[in-house]
Amino acid sequence: MSPLKIIVLLALFYLLYRLFSAGRRKKVNAGAASSERPPVGHDVLVEDPVCHAYVPKGQAIALRHGDKTHYFCSEKCCRVFLTHSDQEKGETG
């Protein structure tokens, strides 16, 4: 058997090994991921009250304001909301 045939056979065996071992890893990782939290694709979208962007609830910045929780896409929107609500309190109070 020539050295070229040996190299080609070794490469084929290696590729087959990688294909089968990758399939097993995906199954093991899928079981581990399901026991933690749901993937981002299954997260509920919430609307930012300032810019009206929709953000996954798990990634949003939450702010408890009074008896309601507001969700923001960024810290900037959160600051704008707080500044605006403080101004409204000053006008009505």
C-alpha positions in Angstrom: 0.0 0.0 0.0 1.4 3.4 -1.0 1.9 6.2 1.5 -0.7 8.3 -0.3 -3.4 5.7 0.2 -2.6 5.5 3.9 -2.8 9.2 4.3 -6.2 9.3 2.5 -7.6 6.5 4.6 -6.4 8.1 7.8 -8.0 11.4 6.7 -11.3 9.6 6.0 -11.3 7.8 9.4 -10.6 11.1 11.1 -13.5 12.8 9.3 -15.9 9.9 10.2 -14.7 10.1 13.8 -15.4 13.8 14.0 -18.8 13.4 12.5 -19.9 10.8 15.0 -18.3 12.5 18.0 -20.0 15.8 17.1 -23.4 14.2 17.0 -22.9 12.8 20.5 -21.7 16.1 21.9 -24.8 17.9 20.5 -27.1 15.4 22.3 -25.2 15.8 25.6 -25.1 19.6 25.4 -28.8 19.8 24.5 -29.7 17.9 27.6 -27.6 20.2 29.8 -29.0 23.4 28.2 -32.6 22.4 28.8 -32.1 22.0 32.5 -30.9 25.6 32.8 -32.9 28.5 31.4 -34.8 28.5 28.0 -32.9 29.7 25.0 -33.1 33.4 24.0 -35.4 32.5 21.2 -38.1 31.5 23.7 -37.8 34.6 25.8 -40.8 37.0 26.1 -40.5 40.3 24.4 -41.2 43.5 26.4 -41.6 47.0 25.1 -39.3 49.8 26.2 -41.6 52.7 27.4 -39.1 55.3 26.1 -38.1 54.3 22.6 -40.7 51.6 22.2 -38.2 49.0 21.1 -39.0 45.3 21.9 -36.3 43.6 24.0 -36.1 40.0 25.3 -37.2 40.2 29.0 -34.1 38.2 30.0 -31.8 40.8 28.5 -33.7 43.9 29.4 -32.9 46.3 32.2 -35.6 46.1 34.8 -36.6 49.0 37.0 -39.2 48.8 39.7 -41.0 52.2 39.8 -43.8 52.5 42.2 -45.8 49.3 42.0 -44.9 48.5 38.4 -41.8 47.0 36.8 -40.6 48.7 33.6 -38.1 47.1 31.1 -35.6 49.1 29.1 -33.4 48.3 26.1 -30.5 50.3 27.5 -29.3 52.3 30.5 -29.8 55.5 28.5 -33.5 54.8 28.1 -33.8 54.0 31.8 -32.2 57.4 32.7 -34.5 59.2 30.3 -37.5 57.5 31.9 -36.3 58.4 35.4 -35.6 62.0 34.5 -39.0 62.4 32.8 -40.9 60.8 35.8 -39.0 63.1 38.2 -40.0 66.1 36.2 -43.6 65.0 36.2 -43.5 64.6 40.0 -42.1 68.2 40.3 -44.9 69.6 38.2 -47.7 67.8 40.0 -46.3 67.9 43.5 
